[in-house]
């Protein structure tokens, strides 16, 4: 059976009841229209896609996600979406021993039923065999292993997507072959071996081919430098804890990050048969701090493999493994953990902000850099929010052996930035002097990258009331919005650009404390916010009862209090409002809060909204 996962998100509307995800063919969007049974929809998915073993898990995922509005019913009160991942990936670990006694680990080869196993085995064996060595035994053995894996796995289920790693590898290999064919043709024309139309075109092709061959060939040098620690920074120097670091000369081989060292720290590995199996590394680097790949305290620590200089030299001399520079000179590593990547606001607070904060601590924000997502998860539509921190799309795991470094090569990344532990505004809610400048700088940078106005201007909307679908639902929201002159909107299913344009066109945003207010991280200057607190006498997520920091004025009830407190009166305006029973809101109290926020905004030096709708 393929590996299946359940992911929860609100996505753009779909036409079919299920639809393959645009970013990744291994992800399906299961949509249940209002009034339909999500249990019956799940049964249909299981029957059509041969996922009967996972049917109960999918139903449980629906109930868990929408438990606050479903109750005991299985009828969708509004359109409900669920992401189901079903990839048909297989892997084969690749290694090769040499006469020098080294056993080199080339990592995993991912493949699927769309691969020609004979061609794949021939290509892989050519990459790991010594120059001039007979590759036939390797090809035969590897092809047999790949066939056996496919046989045991069986046919791909009807709705399962292809393996993303394998798809990317095939795309890259096909593109490489086409380019190399074009290079050969261009060089033949230039030499006069064949006739070509247009000498200028031939010269252009030849120059392009020569440039590409140079880029793909090992640089003309033998001084591949060892990995070193260049610079580190701490978000709070008083703690004496390292937050983020720049590593110089990190290497990558088939998706594995390597630290090249010269200290000869290796041991002989004994195989299961009791015979020496080659030299392997003691995988500990004393000078490398514990650098976390995500802001949370329990997130994974960066643990690259060690590569001895002797092993590096043997790999190149015995097996002819090419060494070259990676396609990226400055790379930042980040891991998506939990289910935050499925919540647009959390992508901003947990990922984009953390990456920006780490790079700003090292004064690297303005330099050209790429973001690498180290986890094995697929590409999500919500990853689009990462455009607020870096101009180019993220590099996923499958890109490490194609875009970053061709498979079979070992590539040097000149500067590798890692570490963003504790870089979450939630941990600095009581330190506005730390968070306020980061918030302002992040918003300014993000708006620039997203092509949004840098300054304030007239707003056509007086106020905007945001209604949620499945928790913290404001009763009689339409009547409330009308009474205070606000527009009512539901952000679920709304694309990123439309949400940002909507916020930019509005002077005051009104919402129950929660993820909708995370967009304030990218707020236009002189925007106002009125937060409706979560009731302290209601259970989570509607309220904050039993929260350790609850109570009417606790951060659990007003999660964004510190965020707005850091910006309030400097470039934003904000106020909190206590709700009545069942999250009811007094229109008179809300009008007063809007009026006070507007008065505060007009005092800001950045306010330029004299033409606002009255």
Beta strands, then each sheet from edge to edge (+ up, - down):
strand 1: 3-7
strand 2: 18-20
strand 3: 27-32
strand 4: 80-87
strand 5: 90-97
strand 6: 103-111
strand 7: 228-233
strand 8: 244-253
strand 9: 256-261
strand 10: 266-270
strand 11: 276-281
strand 12: 305-308
strand 13: 323-325
strand 14: 330-334
strand 15: 370-373
strand 16: 410-418
strand 17: 461-466
strand 18: 487-489
strand 19: 506-512
strand 20: 527-532
strand 21: 572-577
sheet 1: 1+ 4- 3+ 2-
sheet 2: 5+ 6-
sheet 3: 7+ 8- 9+ 12+
sheet 4: 7+ 8- 16+ 13+
sheet 5: 7+ 8- 16+ 14+ 15+
sheet 6: 10+ 11-
sheet 7: 18+ 17+ 19+ 20+ 21+
end
